[in-house]
Amino acid sequence: MFARGMIVVAMFLAFAPVAPATAGALSVGQDYEFAFSNLPFHEPAPYPNQGGVTIQFRADLLEAGDVVRFELFEDSVGDPAFFTNDFTTPTDHFGASVVSPAPWQDLQGVIRVSVLAGSIEIGSISAQVIRDGSRYFATIPISPVPESSSVYLLAIGIAALSLRFGGFWRDAVVPT
């Protein structure tokens, strides 16, 4: 009985995906939302009030056929987007940037990146606000994360329970 249970667990682990997932890897129909509530002061800036976003791509860049949409929201995605732009041109540089006049003057907002065609891998997102001669800025790196091992733990737990109670249920049901 124990050997049969271990074979089931071994087969599950053999067929389960083990490649790491990437937090910033997006394909068609997927989006990534970045909300910020307080950008830190960075430096004085002699520019008019404005806000900007820079998305840094990882090694795959923006290739022919990729279509990426940036949407900027004042406070939440429930608000209407005050800026929307689709990027379709292949790039040989590592990102895309947008600047909009005077958003996020309360130093909070939401950025949504959506993939309409192709796929991208985001390396980082930067948000900046220039307000009253001061620049507020933050860069958030988006790093690869390993796939959760909770599925493996669940499978081992189910296998252990079936080994422990499998004989009980078989013995409890007696045909008449």
N, C-alpha and C positions, 0 to 999 in steps of 0.2 A: 504494500500500500504506500509506504514512504517513497519508494523508488518511482512509482507512478506519479505521485504528486511532484516530485522533483523534476521529472521529465516535463510536466506541464509548465512549471516555472521556467525551466531552461528554454523551452520552445517560445514562451512569451518574451523572455529577454532576448532571444536570438532574433526575433522579428520586430522588436520595438526599435524606433528610431533613436540613434545615439548622437546624431550630429547636433552641434550647439545651435540654438536659435539666436537671432540677432535682433536686439531691441529696435534698431532703426531700419531693418529690412522691410520694405513695403512693395507690394505688387498690386495689380489692378484691383480696384474696389476697396483698398485699405487706406486708412489715413492715420496720422499721428497728430495728437493735440498737445500743445505745450501751453500751460497756463502759468502766469507769473503774477505775484501779488505785491511785490515790492522790489524794484530794481535798486541796487546800491549806487551811491554817488561814485563816479569814476574820475572826472576831471572837469575843469572849466571848458566851456565851448562857446565861441563867439558866433553862433549860428542861430537862425530863426528856429522857433519851436517846431519839432518834427519827431517822427518815430521811424524806426527802421528794423528790418529783420534780415539776417543772413543765415542761409542754410548751407552747411558744409557737407558735401557728399563724400562718401568713402571712395575706394578705388574704382568703382564701376562708373562714376560720373553720370552725366545725362547724355544718353546715346540717341541715335536716330530712332524714332518711333516712340520714345518716352514722352509722356505728357504729365506734367506735375502742376497741381494747382495750389497756390498759396491763398489762404483766406485769413484776414485779420479782423478780430472782434474786439470791441471796446472793453467789455467786462466778462462775457460768457458766450458760448456758442448759441445760446438762446437769443442773443441780440442779432440784428441784421449785420452782416459783414460790411465794414466800411471800406474794405479794399479786397479785391479778388483779381488774381492774375494767373494765367496759364503759361507755363514755360514749356516750349516745344522744340527749341533750337538745340541741337547737340552742342555740348560744351567740351572744351579741352582743359577747362580750369575746374577748380574743386568746389564750386558752389553757385548760388544764385542769391541776389539781394534785391530788396525793394525798400523804397523810402516813401513815406506818406506824410503830408503836412499835418502836424499837430495832433496825432492820436496819443492815447495813453498818458495824458497829462497828469493823471492820478497814479501813474507808475504801476498800473496793473492792466492785464489784458490776456487775450488768448490768440495763439497762432495755430492754424490747422494746415497741415500738408497732406494733400490727397493725391493718389496716383490714379490717373484716368486711363493711361496706357503704358505698357512696359513695366519696369520695376526700377527701384532706386534703393540705395542704402545710405541713410543719414548718419553722418559722423557727429555733428553738433548743430545746435541752434543758438543763435545770438540775437538778443533783443536789445535795442537801445532807444532811449528817449532823450531828446534835448528839450529842456524846459528852463526858461528864464536864465539862459547863459550857462547852464550846467548840464553835463552829459551823465546820464545814468545808464549803466551797461551791465549785462550778464551774459556769459556763454555757458551753455549746459551741454557737456559731452554726452553722447548717447553711445554707450559701450555694449559690446556683445555680452549676452548673459547665457549661461548654460541652461539647457532644458531642464525643467523641474524633474526631480527624481521621485516625486510623490506617487506617480503611476507605478513605479517599481515597488515602492513600499506597499501600496495597495494590493498589488498582485501577490507579493510575498505573504501579506496578512491573509488574503483569501485562501491562498494555498495552505497556509498553516491551519486555518480554521477548518478547511475541508479535510485535512489530515486528522485533525483532532476529533471532529464531530461526524466525519463521513461514515464511520462504522456505526455510530449511535443511530443515525437516521435509517440506515439499511436494516439494523436489527429491530428498530421500533416499528417498522411497517411490516407486518407479517401477513402474507396472503392467506385468505381463509378458503 
